[in-house]
Amino acid sequence: MLVLHTSDVHLSKDEPKTIGAMDELLRVANERSVDLMTIGGDLFDSAESAETLRSELRKKFSNNDFDIVSIPGNHDMEAYELNLDFGSDITIAMDTPFKVFRRDDTSIIALPFTDRALEKLLSDLRQAAEQAKVSILLLHCTLDMGFFTGDLGEEEARNYFPISIATLRTLGYDYVLAGHFHKTTNIRKLGDKGWFVYPGSPVSHTKKETGRRNAVLIDTSAETCQPIPLQCFYCDSFAANVRPGMEDEAVRAIEEWLKERHGDDCALGVTVDGFIERDEKEFRSSIEEIAKGVELDYRCRNVSGVLKHPLFQRFKKKLVESDVERGEEIEAKVIDVMARLLRTRGLRA
């Protein structure tokens, strides 16, 4: 069985890029000849968006060669209360505590969004996994695996359905296909058995969700999970820390990074920081020339006075002779301090 997994599309009438992401997901699913597409919650950004877009989406979610199973997330759980028609191919799993879909020897246990993983629910989920030859758990959760709150996208204020890797291992599923985590694709083994998959959002909703977007293709026969690149809108950023005398190298690095993203539907940002020997305005102009249309944060400072200062030259010689760890970091801190002292006349030129 081939499954294409995605989540957190956050379809919205005010964000055409989310509609474009859904079209791309359907295109990839057809191109890959999948049997099933799973959506791990937050298909819609709100119940209002679901109401507005429903008639348009019926066409997209009908007459495909695959089925679609979606669960409510914390954003759109109220959108499905009236058992509305979203298309002939899509089923929204609203049954509590969960709904079981069976296809050949595979069971998809679809868990609608809930706040907490109570022991009774965990016990029922274990039993459902034991009864399946191949088991897939579809859920919307906050996984305890060292993520920063910013990785969840807009969900920073609260952890929804917190669950640990250790707990998931005890459930015995072959695949845990999750949603709620926006930032990047994350695929990991649950131990001797099972995979855990966060696909990340298929479109960047905020600047925190950086990099090209993916869905994840699950092949239950080969027992594999692999990211599938999507041609969707994304945000990305590049930080160049410039050292004196290395200005041309920094320009080339920025130019190469931008060239790799040429033609993509994306919003890019470049931060240029550090110390330079060249004229500040001249160097900034060289960056602006190659970064047209890019959000530029330019912070470089000319420190030629520091580099020529006898005290710094003696320090530099000692630093090289000592071959200390983190030498570049130490040098940068010394340059910063000496530059400020020269400006305030705390150090004579």
Buried (B, 14 or more C-beta within 10 A) or exposed (E): BBBBBBBBBBBBBEBEBBBBBBEBBBEBBBEBEBBBBBBBBBBBBBBBBBBBBBEEBBEBBEEBEBBBBBBBBBBBBEBBEEEEEBBEBBBBBBEEBBBBBEBEEBBBBBBBBBEEBEEEBBEBBBEBBEEBEBBBBBBBBBBBBEBEEBBBBBBEEEBBBBBEBEBBBEBBBBBBBBBBBBBBBBBBEBEEEBBBBBBBBBBBBEEBBBBBBBBBBBEBEEEEBEBBEBBBBBBBBBEBBBBBEBBEEBBEBBBEBBEEBEEBEBBBBBBBBBBBBBEEEEBBEBBEEBBEEBEBEBEBBBBEBBBEBEEBEEBBEEBEEEEEEEEEEBBBEBBBEBBEBBEEEEBEE
